[in-house]
């Protein structure tokens, strides 16, 4: 959402058109921005021209935005902490087994478990770093759009992405309808064009006397020729 050129163009158009429609008001017609809460309401804006196309779909897929809305940073942090505790218990169990087992019975258990635990700790560190990075990126994103978190949640991920989901879903539905309308209009234009071309090339035919020659002039008119009598010799 932050890096998409399509999103920037759409948001800019929404602001410009909103200021244009509110041009009679000195306050509302000169806004520098708008709250994301209006995005789901844009589908109710009517055009004076029923054929006006407001939708060229440059936005994220609605389903992708909906899935993003299901993510809760608190849940991810809790799961990551639980993973760390489980991994610590696993390390303690491995150490206890190795301490209480004869040396000849340690392999290949010890080497395999040490490799597993090393890989697991590395994965935990990577996921923890990714989560921290994503949370910071999300805070920057929310700050960029000027959205304040809901009172009951520290991170407004669900609320934020649901606003975008409704907007993207409405936008795509309108986009599909307009595409169908455009396709029908283009098909109709193509059919009329073909009909016009075939009409221009259509040649008028006339019946002629089988006992006479009819030679067409260059301009398409017919010139009667001398009637050939049966049995006449040259």
C-alpha positions in Angstrom: 0.0 0.0 0.0 2.8 2.4 0.8 5.0 1.6 -2.3 2.2 1.1 -4.9 2.1 3.7 -7.6 -1.5 2.6 -8.3 -2.6 3.3 -4.8 -1.0 6.7 -4.8 -2.8 7.6 -8.1 -6.2 6.4 -6.8 -5.9 8.2 -3.5 -4.8 11.4 -5.4 -7.8 11.1 -7.7 -10.2 10.6 -4.8 -8.8 13.7 -3.1 -8.9 15.8 -6.3 -12.4 14.6 -7.3 -13.6 15.2 -3.7 -12.3 18.7 -3.7 -13.9 19.3 -7.2 -17.3 18.0 -6.0 -17.0 20.2 -2.9 -15.9 23.2 -4.9 -18.6 25.4 -3.5 -17.2 25.2 0.0 -14.1 27.1 0.9 -13.3 24.6 3.7 -14.3 21.2 2.2 -13.3 22.1 -1.3 -9.6 22.8 -0.4 -8.7 19.7 1.6 -5.1 18.5 1.8 -6.2 15.0 2.6 -9.0 12.7 3.9 -9.5 10.0 6.5 -9.5 6.4 5.4 -12.9 5.9 6.9 -14.5 7.4 3.8 -13.0 4.7 1.5 -15.8 2.1 2.0 -18.4 4.9 1.4 -17.1 5.9 -2.1 -19.2 3.3 -3.8 -22.3 5.3 -2.8 -21.1 8.4 -4.8 -23.2 8.7 -7.9 -22.2 10.1 -11.3 -24.4 12.4 -13.3 -23.4 10.4 -16.4 -24.4 6.7 -16.0 -21.7 5.7 -18.4 -18.9 7.4 -16.6 -16.1 4.9 -15.9 -14.5 5.6 -12.5 -12.7 2.3 -12.2 -9.3 1.2 -13.5 -8.2 -1.4 -11.1 -4.6 -0.7 -9.9 -5.2 -1.7 -6.3 -4.2 -4.8 -4.3 -6.4 -7.9 -4.7 -9.2 -7.7 -2.1 -8.5 -11.2 -0.9 -4.9 -10.4 -0.1 -6.0 -7.4 1.9 -8.6 -9.4 3.8 -5.9 -12.0 4.8 -3.7 -9.2 6.0 -6.6 -8.0 8.2 -6.7 -11.3 10.0 -3.1 -10.9 11.3 -2.8 -9.8 14.9 0.7 -8.7 16.1 -0.1 -9.6 19.7 -0.9 -13.2 18.6 2.3 -13.5 16.6 4.4 -12.2 19.5 2.7 -14.6 21.9 3.3 -17.5 19.6 6.9 -16.6 19.1 7.5 -16.4 22.8 5.9 -19.8 23.3 8.1 -21.2 20.6 11.1 -19.9 22.4 10.0 -21.5 25.7 9.4 -24.8 23.9 12.8 -24.7 22.3 14.4 -24.0 25.6 12.7 -27.0 27.2 13.9 -29.1 24.2 17.4 -28.0 24.7 17.2 -28.9 28.4 15.8 -32.4 27.6 18.6 -33.0 25.1 21.2 -31.9 27.6 19.7 -34.2 30.3 19.7 -37.2 27.9 23.3 -36.6 26.9 24.3 -36.3 30.5 22.7 -39.5 31.6 23.7 -41.7 28.7 26.9 -43.6 28.2 29.3 -42.1 25.6 28.9 -45.1 23.2 25.1 -44.4 23.1 25.2 -40.7 22.4 25.7 -40.9 18.6 24.1 -40.1 16.3 21.5 -38.6 18.7 23.7 -35.8 20.0 25.0 -34.6 16.6 21.5 -34.6 15.1 19.9 -32.8 18.0 22.6 -30.2 18.2 22.2 -29.5 14.4 18.4 -29.3 14.9 18.6 -27.0 17.8 21.1 -24.7 16.1 18.8 -24.5 13.0 15.7 -23.8 15.2 17.4 -21.0 17.1 18.5 -19.4 13.8 15.0 -19.6 12.5 13.6 -18.1 15.7 16.0 -15.2 15.4 15.1 -14.6 11.8 11.3 -14.7 12.5 11.7 -12.4 15.5 13.6 -9.9 13.3 11.0 -10.1 10.5 8.2 -9.5 13.0 9.9 -6.5 14.5 10.5 -5.1 11.0 6.9 -5.7 9.9 5.6 -4.0 13.0 7.7 -0.9 12.4 6.7 -0.9 8.7 3.0 -1.1 9.7 3.4 1.8 12.2 5.0 3.9 9.4 2.2 2.9 7.1 -0.5 3.9 9.6 1.3 7.1 10.3 1.5 7.9 6.6 -2.2 7.6 6.2 -2.9 9.4 9.5 -5.1 6.7 11.0 -5.4 6.5 14.8 -5.6 3.0 16.5 -8.9 1.9 18.0 -9.1 2.4 21.8 -9.1 -1.4 22.4 -6.1 -2.2 20.4 -2.5 -1.0 20.3 -1.9 -2.0 16.7 -4.8 -1.1 14.4 -3.9 -3.8 11.8 -7.4 -5.3 11.6 -9.3 -2.0 11.4 -6.8 -0.5 9.0 -6.8 -3.4 6.5 -10.6 -3.9 6.7 -11.1 -0.3 5.5 -8.8 -1.0 2.5 -10.5 -4.4 1.9 -14.0 -2.9 1.6 -12.6 -0.2 -0.7 -10.7 -2.6 -2.9 -13.7 -5.0 -3.1 -16.1 -2.2 -4.1 -13.6 -0.9 -6.6 -13.1 -4.3 -8.2 -16.8 -4.9 -8.5 -17.3 -1.6 -10.2 -14.3 -2.2 -12.4 -15.7 -5.5 -13.6 -19.1 -4.0 -14.4 -17.4 -1.2 -16.3 -15.2 -3.6 -18.2 -18.3 -5.6 -19.3 -20.0 -2.4 -20.5 -16.9 -1.3 -22.4 -16.6 -4.8 -24.0 -20.3 -4.7 -25.1 -19.8 -1.2 -26.6 -16.7 -2.2 -28.5 -18.4 -5.4 -29.8 -21.3 -3.3 -31.0 -19.0 -0.8 -32.7 -17.1 -3.7 -34.4 -20.3 -5.2 -35.7 -21.5 -1.9 -37.1 -18.1 -1.4 -38.7 -18.2 -4.8 -40.4 -21.8 -4.2 -41.6 -20.8 -0.8 -43.0 -17.8 -2.3 -44.9 -19.7 -5.2 -46.3 -22.5 -2.8 -47.4 -20.0 -0.6 -49.3 -18.5 -3.6 -51.1 -21.9 -5.2 -52.0 -22.3 -5.4 -55.8 -25.7 -5.0 -57.4 -26.5 -7.9 -59.8 -29.0 -7.8 -62.7 -30.5 -10.5 -64.9 -29.4 -10.3 -68.6 -30.6 -11.8 -71.8 -28.8 -15.0 -72.5 -28.7 -14.1 -76.2 -26.9 -10.8 -75.7 -23.5 -9.6 -74.4 -23.4 -7.1 -71.6 -20.1 -5.4 -71.0 -19.7 -3.4 -67.8 -18.1 0.1 -68.1 -15.3 1.1 -65.8 -17.7 3.3 -63.8 -19.9 0.3 -63.1 -22.7 1.1 -65.6 -23.8 -1.4 -68.2 -23.3 -0.9 -71.9 -25.5 -2.9 -74.2 -23.7 -4.7 -77.0 -24.8 -5.9 -80.4 -27.2 -8.8 -80.2 -25.7 -11.9 -81.7 -28.1 -13.8 -83.8 -28.0 -17.5 -83.7 -26.3 -19.0 -86.8 -24.6 -15.7 -87.8 -21.2 -16.3 -89.3 -18.2 -14.0 -89.3 
